[in-house]
């Protein structure tokens, strides 16, 4: 009798297990689906916040401009896309910085890309016969220029840079309208849109761009 009872109990347990197994499988699948759904929602939530942060950075601190013309050859080329540090938050400029400015007196405020040669209080002098530039009596070493500074544009030298201003020139000195011209003159720092820090997309001849130029701007 005891042996029969044990067999009946085992049979009953086997039936119970068979009946509940499908429910367990469904429950596990439901939980797994819920976990996957929560994971996707978490990633989407993080992505939205990341995009919002990037957008705020671009609106407040960064901007993108396109170089127009040959005045900065060969450092920068026509069609180069540049990343700028916004001039509203960055206004400590020094010799060698490449800036983008907008002057109402020149082409109705069309942005211009130039290199800072001197800052307020410094004296700029140019020997147009030798093509050399001096700041505070010291002749500058300018490995970045593509032509010597032989083009006279009407401004008399030496010039002392006014407070709150910078003196700028293009690297392609004989094909650049810059602070040597009364049309532009010294740049008020409030007219600077920003400092160029990164070349994002190279310009030049379509299909023949040098993508090796992408990177930090010097």
Beta strands, then each sheet from edge to edge (+ up, - down):
strand 1: 62-66
strand 2: 81-86
strand 3: 98-101
strand 4: 112-119
strand 5: 123-127
strand 6: 132-135
strand 7: 138-139
strand 8: 159-160
strand 9: 165-169
strand 10: 187-188
strand 11: 192-201
strand 12: 215-216
sheet 1: 1+ 2- 11+ 3- 4+ 9- 10+
sheet 2: 1+ 2- 11+ 12-
sheet 3: 7+ 6- 5+ 8-
end
